[in-house]
């Protein structure tokens, strides 16, 4: 789980998280780029993307949205390995947003394996910092 107070209104943070024209600019850990192939942000919709690692390795990802409540909450299952459920909440605090992201794994062993194999704990922190930096350059939706 990670939380961050972002200096942007909730509607803008939600837009930057759910619009492929935005998310392609910040999604992924430091040094990674992403190509969004499909992003249907509705319950049952699919999100397919490739993370391009700094070493040239491509990581194909597929997610299915379980719940989307604009601009408050997103829940999706990451169905390509490693498998987990993400729950993201966007809480309005005046003109700022408290972002909370939880990644739920089937077991503690799966979580530890994902951290060891992919550095997912540090990658998650970097991903949210990239979002924070990206939001500084976005004026409005």
Protein Blocks (a to p, Z undefined) as FASTA:
>chain_A
ZZddddbdfklmmmmmmmmklmmmmgccehiacddfbdcdbehiacddddddfkopacdd
ddddfbdcdfkbccdddfbdcddddddddddehjaccdddddddfbfklmmmmmmmnomm
mmmmmmmmmmmmmmmmpmbZZ
